[in-house]
Amino acid sequence: MPTFSRALIAALLAAVLATGTLYAQVKVSDLRIGSSDEAADATPKDETATFPASTQRLNVFFDYRGAARQKIGVEVSAPGGLTVFESSQAYSGEGTARIEVGGVDMFRKLADELVGYAQSTETSAKDLGSGRGSYSVYLSTLEYGARLLRDTLGIIDTWDLPSAASSDLEDLQSAVDEIDDLVAQAKKLEQDDKAGREALAALIGDEAGLAATAAEALQAFGEDVTGLAIPETQADRGTAYLVQISVQGSPAMSMEFWVTDAALPEATATEPPPPTRTAEEQATPDRTTVAASRATRSASSAGSATADPGIDLAARTDVESNPTAAARATDVAQRLASEAQVEQTQIAAAPAEVAPGQSSSGSTPLAGDDPASPDALPTWTPVAGGASGGADDEASADGGGGPNLAVLGLGILALAAIALWLRRRV
């Protein structure tokens, strides 16, 4: 066997072993959050973290070790499950990371999302009028996109914005109301009513275009805005912000925090603690479930840094967490359409013995939706694996998220090389 072949096989095997070892050694621990820049002053994840309603910024801290340029992400979701902050950075070695999360960051993130949701709704309206594909899937996608717009507007509306931005917000709200009404009319049409379908699709597209224009104005306003507080939460155990730490995309650990001047209820000797979200919901919030709970609450109330010492990790965000509006719109449109199609496929393939009104997957439908109906709303499927907020205080990078693709690829190459060598030896 040539010396080069032997050297190649040895190098591949060494790379597989080294990559797998490095990946398995990455650990994150001691997640905590505080208003001070000092990690020692922060509240750990096993304690109740509350901050005044006027808080403009907080710092998320976590420790890591054994890292070799792995991406560690920080995501914050608001009550209701919408993501309001994202950061992804590569770390090496060991140290303590500090990621700053502020009200301005949240506003900019939500404004970006509004643009994406509005533009994807405009695209879905064109698909509806084209006459191609499933009529009910396009309607479900439009309805779901409008709900995401509405939920996002609900958070932005908590800020006391200048009159110009408030006017854009009102325009957006009006457009979303119109989209809801038009989708309701479209659901009453016969599927073979081509003329009615095209007319309503054009009207929905016009309203979505108006929404996109207003959202872009809010996005531009966010570029220069300052002094925004983090939106206030309610004072109960089900209304917290959720901080999720992930390693290489796999959830590792999480904690909740509240922004309110009111006191949270405490457990007593005779009564259990107030209910809160389950570990599964904390790790990967299902948007349909949290949207339904948020709607219920609303109705009731109405009536690349490294680990080298001295490097400040604050305010560093990976470029992937802030794509352009056009790229975000394309991604959201594709995601909504594909997930709606998956939902319809699952409904069509559901066993006959599943009782009407029940979902074979066990997910919670939105109020008034029948999961067995072809018009049931699409949902985001939670990511499998990964530790939740109730997991151990230390999590490895694999965290149940599946094998590293780099390790798998190198392993396949190594096996192929070995097989070729054995074949030549025979």
Secondary structure, 3 states (H helix, E strand, C coil): CCHHHHHHHHHHHHHHHHHHHHHHHCEEEEEEEECCCCHHHCEECCCCCEECCCCCEEEEEEEEEEEEEEEEEEEEECCCCCEEEEEEEEEEEEEEEEEEEEHHHHHHHHHHHHHHHHHHHHHHHHHHHHCCCCHHHHHHHHHHHHHHHHHHHHHHCCCCCCHHHHHHHHHHHHHHHHHHHHHHHHHCCCCCCHHHHHHHHHHHHHHHHHHHHHHHHHHHHHHHCCCCCCCCCCCCCCCCEEEEEEECCEEEEEEEEEECCCCCCCCCCCCCCCCCCCHHHHHCCCHHHHHHHHHHHHHHHHCCCCCCCCCCCCCCCCHHHCCCHHHHHHHHHHHHHHHHHHHHHHHHCCCCCCCCCCCCCCCCCCCCCCCCCCCCCCCCCCCCCCCCCCCCCEEECCCCCCCCHHHHHHHHHHHHHHHHHHHHHC
